């Protein structure tokens, strides 16, 4: 009997622990749906009202009485490196063990998504006991105009989605771009990428309604040929052009190279210069442009090229100069060092500090070496120059202006601040061009055309002469003899 007491106590303790554990499991809501209930999507239909909304109907088998459901919401998120989940609470109906719900993803003004955006969607349910369940919709939703016959051609790390263009033309484009991929990888240090998308329209006019809203002028005058949107890992293009294509693809690669760094990590001269240089893998085109159309004393100071300038003349200089400087750095020091430089920035280094660490010279020393190639006077080097940051965040959305415009004569500009050591005028934070304009485009957002002040002296003389001539003609007519009928 004495020996049985410890065994009895042990048995009672085990039983009490089991009761307490069971009570705890019953009282704590389950956070993992797979442990208690698996929701099953039995039906999914999608209707795309392009340019306005995506309507999605879903039927879900709950396996339980729908009356036990307390809340229901849907969540959606487009694919991409920096996208976030959005949610809404749709109206739903119950039928036995099924829930039917319809909800909309707005895609019109104020809720813009680019064509080609691919949405992940899930439904979350909470029952009256506070237990949470969720289920992912089996099919992603790709946002494309359903009225067009979209086709696809795969390239090396990218897919061209197009319509209205011959397949052979697209295949030729892909073959050209595939030959440029090794240069992008070597220069930017990115060897593995997600499958980028290139949404190609048959013309700029067809593509413009699908571009992100910039300005009514840009829309009405078809100023843009395409937009890169690294957030969604795609770009939209309205011009079948390998140069524009490579430029935009380079922006996506560059974004991947510095994706772990802070937003707007790259100054505009580096971001745009890389894309400009990688169009052909050579600085030759940019150098020719500068030598033929820009005087040495008009070259911009690199410290003032952190963002794209606002003066039209400076913008005209900015793009080829950015391509020429970056081209000089790559061709002088090698592709690998540029890749190392971007990696250092991506690991948290500063623009100036990382450059000196990798290249052994400051950015501004290299700038003066480059200026000497163009017979331009060296600029004073201030080691305390503030870090160049791109306040316009061009990495998030970059537009390509339509090339091939006739030159616009703006006249010589005097008193330019280029290279003067004075802060350059900058434009508002808008998506800016990422391919060098042939010449400044009138009405382009952020461009400031400088209009000369009116010369009132000349105007006064012109008015006085007009009055004198008018009086003389009037008096002469009165002195003329009348003709007899």
HURA-V74965 format. One record per run of one state. SS is the DSSP state (helix for helix, strand for strand, loop for the rest). FROM is the first residue (numbers start at 0). LEN is the number of residues. If there is no record, write none. Layout:
# HURA-V74965
ss:from:len
SS:FROM:LEN
SS:FROM:LEN
This chain:
# HURA-V74965
ss:from:len
loop:0:1
helix:1:26
loop:27:5
helix:32:3
loop:35:4
strand:39:10
loop:49:3
strand:52:9
loop:61:4
helix:65:3
strand:68:10
loop:78:7
strand:85:3
loop:88:3
strand:91:4
loop:95:2
strand:97:9
loop:106:11
strand:117:10
loop:127:4
strand:131:5
loop:136:4
strand:140:2
loop:142:8
strand:150:4
loop:154:3
strand:157:5
loop:162:4
helix:166:22
loop:188:7
strand:195:5
loop:200:3
helix:203:5
loop:208:7
helix:215:5
loop:220:3
strand:223:6
helix:229:3
loop:232:1
strand:233:4
loop:237:4
helix:241:16
loop:257:10
helix:267:11
loop:278:5
helix:283:10
loop:293:2
helix:295:3
loop:298:3
helix:301:3
loop:304:4
strand:308:1
loop:309:1
strand:310:1
helix:311:22
loop:333:1
helix:334:12
loop:346:4
helix:350:9
loop:359:3
helix:362:11
loop:373:24
strand:397:4
loop:401:24
strand:425:1
loop:426:6
strand:432:1
loop:433:14
strand:447:1
loop:448:7
helix:455:24
loop:479:6
